[in-house]
């Protein structure tokens, strides 16, 4: 079993607060985030894009393993996870994560598409989400 962590620091109110997010590995270190970055165009990050990055990377790893297990070589996978945040009463809910992936490999297109669907359902981050997880897969 593995346990990894991320951390956040917040100071101030919701709209005027300042915040940073970091990862245990140091890949992100005191990266700014906040209201203007989440609901506006201020530079920095936000929880939804971090979830999207985690989802896209997890799916791509799961797919690479499954394609390798199926004997498909020459694999290249490029994935984006589009995470939707929607108003839910007085708050917000992540309602959807939509994977958009382009896959190339030395294998049958239908087989690769089938494996991609299985990877979408089986990747640990997809399993974590209590949201609809959809995908557009392009096999090049």
Buried (B, 14 or more C-beta within 10 A) or exposed (E): EEEEEEEEEEEEEEEEEEBBBBBEEEEBEEBBBBBBBBEEEEEBBBBBBBBBBBBBBBBBBBBBBBBEEBEBEEBEBEBBBBBBBEEEEEEEEBBBBBBBBBBBBEBEEEBBEBBBEEBBEBBEBBEEBEBEBEBEBEBE
